[in-house]
Amino acid sequence: MSDRKNPNSSEMCDPEVGAGLLETNMGPSSALAHLYRGEIHRMKFWRERLDRTSNWAITLMAAILTWAFSSRSNPHYIVLLPIVTVSIFLFIEARRYRAYDIWRSRVRMLQQNVFALGLDDSAGVVDEGWRQKLSEDYRLPKVKVSLEEALAHRLRRVYVPLFLVLLAAWVFHLTAYTSGGQWPSSAAIAWVPGGIVLATVVAFYIGILVVAYRPREWNINGEILPSDVTGWDYSHE
């Protein structure tokens, strides 16, 4: 009889074949290296999707502003259109950022508790339960940041400057291009009084600034939020 094992035997279909794969007695594990490379690849893919959303928002904003200022006869509310479109891109990007953070948080977990420890083991691991948390996240991936926090992050990083440029462009168009009465009556749109239009714009900008800069506890793992530049000198910490 042949000594070959039946492909359907329990030896070939062990459901716990991964047990001990990353234990210390296995030595430096290539499986961990491949896992890390895979997470980096997925993180890079979602990072590129974020960049494409920002690029489209900036391109569309520039095109509309160019058209709005191409003639003095163009109405001022054309400048308000990019505020609406950029807001749509902001929500799309925030949703994509929540997905991107799934992969990025795993990469940071490995960097903080595996590779940082390998380079210098004097500080220990950042999170003693990192293996259990990472295992549970692979079993059942979960979004780790709220939509409001993702909006705040993207506003701080990209969209607040864009909205401020649009606000400056709208005010300039009203004061230098539009001839329809004194401010704020010159901000009127059809039958909507200029005061209401102005109040709506002010309320919108107050809203995005509150979302972006209100005090909060960030759940974004390892994200660089401070603007301090330290270089490679960590001796002061």
C-alpha positions as CSV (number, residue, x, y, z in Angstrom):
1,M,0.0,0.0,0.0
2,S,1.1,3.5,-0.6
3,D,2.6,5.5,2.3
4,R,1.2,8.7,1.0
5,K,-1.2,10.4,3.4
6,N,-4.8,11.0,2.5
7,P,-5.2,14.7,1.6
8,N,-8.4,14.6,3.6
9,S,-6.8,13.3,6.8
10,S,-6.6,15.4,10.0
11,E,-2.9,15.9,9.5
12,M,-3.5,17.8,6.3
13,C,-6.5,19.8,7.6
14,D,-5.3,20.8,11.1
15,P,-7.5,23.8,12.0
16,E,-4.8,25.0,14.5
17,V,-1.9,24.8,12.1
18,G,-1.0,28.4,13.0
19,A,-0.6,27.7,16.7
20,G,2.9,28.5,17.9
21,L,3.8,30.2,14.5
22,L,5.0,33.3,16.2
23,E,6.3,31.9,19.5
24,T,9.9,32.7,20.7
25,N,11.1,29.1,20.1
26,M,10.5,29.5,16.4
27,G,13.2,32.2,16.3
28,P,12.8,35.3,14.0
29,S,9.7,34.4,12.1
30,S,9.4,35.1,8.4
31,A,5.6,34.8,8.9
32,L,5.7,37.9,11.0
33,A,7.7,39.7,8.3
34,H,5.2,38.7,5.6
35,L,2.3,39.8,7.8
36,Y,3.9,43.2,8.3
37,R,4.6,43.6,4.6
38,G,1.0,42.7,3.8
39,E,-0.4,45.3,6.3
40,I,2.0,47.9,4.8
41,H,0.7,47.1,1.3
42,R,-3.0,47.5,2.3
43,M,-2.2,50.7,4.3
44,K,-0.5,52.1,1.3
45,F,-3.4,51.3,-1.0
46,W,-5.9,53.1,1.3
47,R,-3.4,56.0,1.7
48,E,-3.4,56.5,-2.0
49,R,-7.2,56.5,-2.0
50,L,-7.2,59.3,0.5
51,D,-4.7,61.3,-1.6
52,R,-6.9,60.9,-4.7
53,T,-9.9,62.3,-2.9
54,S,-7.9,65.3,-1.7
55,N,-6.5,65.8,-5.2
56,W,-9.9,65.8,-6.8
57,A,-11.2,68.2,-4.2
58,I,-8.4,70.7,-4.9
59,T,-8.7,70.3,-8.7
60,L,-12.4,70.9,-8.7
61,M,-12.1,73.8,-6.3
62,A,-9.4,75.4,-8.5
63,A,-11.5,74.9,-11.7
64,I,-14.6,76.5,-10.2
65,L,-12.7,79.5,-8.7
66,T,-11.0,80.1,-12.1
67,W,-14.4,80.2,-13.8
68,A,-15.9,82.4,-11.0
69,F,-13.2,85.1,-11.4
70,S,-13.0,84.9,-15.2
71,S,-15.7,87.5,-15.6
72,R,-17.2,90.2,-13.4
73,S,-20.6,89.2,-14.6
74,N,-20.4,85.8,-12.9
75,P,-22.5,85.7,-9.7
76,H,-20.9,85.4,-6.3
77,Y,-22.7,82.2,-5.4
78,I,-20.5,80.3,-7.9
79,V,-17.8,80.6,-5.3
80,L,-20.1,78.9,-2.8
81,L,-20.4,75.8,-5.0
82,P,-16.9,74.6,-4.2
83,I,-17.8,74.8,-0.5
84,V,-20.6,72.3,-1.1
85,T,-18.5,70.0,-3.3
86,V,-15.4,70.1,-1.1
87,S,-17.7,69.2,1.9
88,I,-18.9,66.1,-0.1
89,F,-15.2,65.1,-0.7
90,L,-14.5,65.7,3.0
91,F,-17.2,63.2,4.0
92,I,-16.0,60.7,1.5
93,E,-12.4,61.1,2.7
94,A,-13.4,60.7,6.3
95,R,-15.1,57.4,5.5
96,R,-12.0,56.2,3.7
97,Y,-9.8,57.4,6.5
98,R,-11.8,55.1,9.0
99,A,-11.0,52.1,6.7
100,Y,-7.4,53.2,6.3
101,D,-7.0,53.4,10.0
102,I,-7.8,49.7,10.4
103,W,-4.7,48.8,8.5
104,R,-2.6,51.7,9.8
105,S,-3.4,50.8,13.4
106,R,-2.2,47.3,12.9
107,V,1.1,48.5,11.4
108,R,1.6,50.8,14.4
109,M,0.8,47.9,16.8
110,L,3.6,45.8,15.2
111,Q,6.0,48.7,15.0
112,Q,5.5,49.7,18.7
113,N,5.6,46.2,20.2
114,V,7.8,44.2,17.9
115,F,10.2,46.2,15.8
116,A,10.8,49.0,18.4
117,L,11.4,46.3,21.0
118,G,13.8,44.5,18.6
119,L,15.8,47.7,18.2
120,D,15.9,48.6,21.9
121,D,14.4,46.3,24.5
122,S,15.2,48.6,27.5
123,A,11.8,50.3,27.3
124,G,9.7,47.1,26.9
125,V,6.5,46.9,24.9
126,V,4.0,49.7,24.6
127,D,1.0,47.4,25.1
128,E,1.3,44.1,27.0
129,G,-1.9,42.8,25.4
130,W,-1.0,43.6,21.9
131,R,-1.0,40.0,20.6
132,Q,-4.5,39.4,21.9
133,K,-5.8,42.6,20.6
134,L,-4.3,42.0,17.2
135,S,-5.6,38.5,17.1
136,E,-9.1,39.7,17.9
137,D,-8.9,42.3,15.2
138,Y,-8.0,39.7,12.6
139,R,-10.9,37.6,13.7
140,L,-13.3,40.5,13.7
141,P,-12.0,43.7,12.2
142,K,-13.5,46.8,13.8
143,V,-13.4,50.5,12.9
144,K,-11.5,52.2,15.7
145,V,-12.3,55.9,15.1
146,S,-15.6,57.7,14.9
147,L,-16.8,59.6,11.9
148,E,-16.5,62.9,13.8
149,E,-12.9,62.1,14.8
150,A,-12.1,61.2,11.2
151,L,-13.6,64.4,10.0
152,A,-11.6,66.4,12.6
153,H,-8.4,64.7,11.4
154,R,-9.0,65.4,7.8
155,L,-10.1,69.0,8.5
156,R,-6.9,69.6,10.4
157,R,-4.6,68.0,7.8
158,V,-6.2,69.2,4.5
159,Y,-9.6,70.7,4.5
160,V,-9.6,73.7,6.9
161,P,-7.0,75.5,4.7
162,L,-9.2,74.7,1.6
163,F,-12.3,76.1,3.3
164,L,-10.4,79.2,4.4
165,V,-9.3,79.8,0.8
166,L,-12.9,79.5,-0.4
167,L,-14.1,81.9,2.3
168,A,-11.5,84.5,1.3
169,A,-12.4,84.1,-2.3
170,W,-16.1,84.5,-1.6
171,V,-15.6,87.7,0.5
172,F,-13.2,89.1,-2.2
173,H,-15.8,88.4,-4.9
174,L,-18.5,90.1,-2.9
175,T,-16.5,93.2,-2.3
176,A,-14.6,93.5,-5.6
177,Y,-16.7,91.9,-8.2
178,T,-20.4,91.9,-7.1
179,S,-22.4,95.1,-7.6
180,G,-25.8,94.6,-5.9
181,G,-25.9,96.9,-2.9
182,Q,-24.0,97.2,0.3
183,W,-22.7,94.4,2.4
184,P,-24.4,92.1,3.4
185,S,-27.3,92.7,1.0
186,S,-24.8,92.0,-1.9
187,A,-24.7,88.4,-0.6
188,A,-28.3,87.8,-1.6
189,I,-29.0,84.7,-3.8
190,A,-32.3,85.1,-5.8
191,W,-35.0,85.6,-3.2
192,V,-32.8,84.6,-0.2
193,P,-31.7,87.8,1.6
194,G,-28.0,88.4,1.9
195,G,-28.2,88.4,5.7
196,I,-29.5,84.8,5.7
197,V,-26.8,83.7,3.2
198,L,-24.1,85.3,5.4
199,A,-25.5,83.7,8.6
200,T,-25.5,80.3,6.9
201,V,-21.9,80.6,5.8
202,V,-20.8,81.8,9.2
203,A,-22.7,79.0,10.9
204,F,-21.0,76.5,8.6
205,Y,-17.5,77.7,9.3
206,I,-18.1,77.8,13.0
207,G,-19.3,74.2,12.8
208,I,-16.2,72.9,10.9
209,L,-13.9,74.8,13.3
210,V,-15.6,73.3,16.3
211,V,-15.4,69.8,14.8
212,A,-11.7,70.3,13.9
213,Y,-10.4,71.9,17.1
214,R,-12.6,71.1,20.0
215,P,-10.7,69.3,22.9
216,R,-11.0,65.6,22.5
217,E,-9.3,62.3,23.4
218,W,-7.9,61.0,20.2
219,N,-8.4,57.3,19.4
220,I,-6.1,57.3,16.4
221,N,-3.3,55.0,17.4
222,G,0.2,56.5,17.2
223,E,-0.9,59.4,14.9
224,I,1.5,62.4,14.8
225,L,-0.7,65.2,16.0
226,P,1.6,67.8,17.6
227,S,3.4,70.2,15.4
228,D,6.6,70.2,17.4
229,V,9.7,69.3,15.4
230,T,12.2,67.2,17.4
231,G,14.4,65.6,14.8
232,W,16.1,62.5,16.2
233,D,16.7,64.0,19.7
234,Y,14.4,62.3,22.2
235,S,16.6,62.9,25.2
236,H,14.2,65.5,26.6
237,E,11.3,63.1,26.8
